[in-house]
Amino acid sequence: MQHKKKLIITIVIITIFLLAGCTTTQTHYPISEQEQMYNAAKKEVLTQLKAPSTATFPDYDTATYTQTTQDKNTWIIQSYVDAQNGFGAMIRSSFICKVQKLSGNYYYCNDCAII
């Protein structure tokens, strides 16, 4: 009886340690300015696609960012998107978007072309 009680206590303790090790904590990192600009461009690109739900974009750090000379709050972003066309075929299209920093950390894409 004593041996059975020790076995049960041991199993309970091991289970508690295993379950405690399964918890994860998420660390939230602030989104960089480039990622915010890229997200604004992606949002606009999605409105121009035939099948936006099929779109896949590369990571934001693969895009090209060029600050305009006339306005330090305006950037030209160049990248690409893979998405289905009107016939259902997956194609890669390049895009160029003009993104403007408004107040605070808010970015707005006011011009975008898929080429």
N, C-alpha and C positions, 0 to 999 in steps of 0.2 A: 504494500500500500504506500509506504514511504517513497519507494522507487518510482511509482506511478505519479505521485504528486510532484516530485522533482522533475520528471520528464515533461509534465504538462507546463510547469513554470518555465522550464527551459524553452519549450516551443513558443510560449506566449512572448517571452523576452526576445527571442530571435525574430518573431513576426513583427514585433514593435520596431525593432531596429531596421528591418527590411522595409517596412512601410515608411518609416521616417526618412530613409534614403531615397525614396521615390518622389518626394516632393521637389518641385523645381520653382525657382523664382525667376521672373523675367526682369531683365534690366532694360529699362527704356533709355535709349540714347537720343539726344536731340537730333532732329533731322537737319542735315547740312543745307546750306543755301543752294548748292547745286542740285541736291535731291528735290528740294522744294520747287525749283525752276523746272526740273525735268518732269515732275508730277503735273505741273500746270500744262506743260507741252503735251504730255500723254493724254490728259483729259480732253484737250482740243482735238488731238489726232483721232481719238476714239469716236468723236462726233462725226468725223468725215469718212469712216470706214463702212463698207457694205455689211460686214459681219463683225462688229466690235467684240462680241463675246469670244471670238476665236483669236483675238490679238495677243501676241506675246512680244514683249519689249526686252531689249538687253538691259543690263544693270545701268544705272544712271552714270556711273563713272566711266563708261565706254563712250559716252556722247562727247561732242565737241562744243565747248562754250566760248563764245566770243563776245566781249563787252563792246558795245557800240561807242564810237568816238564822240557822238553828239550828246549822248545821255548816259551817264554812269549807272543809271538804274535800269537800263535796257540791255538785254542779252539776246544773242542769236544762238539757238541750240540746234545742232544737227545730229540725227541718229537714224535709226530704222525701226520698222515694225514688221513682224510676220503675221499675216492674217489672210483669211479666205477672201477671194474676190467674188464677183457676182455669179461665177460658175462653180464655186465650191473648191477651187484649187488654192492651195496655200502659196502665197507669193510674198516676197520681201520687197518692201517699198521704203525708200528714204524719205525723210521729212526734214523740213527746216521751219522752225518756229521762232517768232519774236516774242520774248517774255519780258514783262516789265514788273519791277518791284514797286508795289504801291506802298501803303503804310505798314510799318512794323515788318513782319515776316510774311506778308501776303503777296503772292505772285500771280500775275494774270497774263494769259497768252492772248494777245490781241491780233495776231496774224500767224497763220500756219498754212504751209503748202506740203502736200504729199506728192512726191515726184517719182 
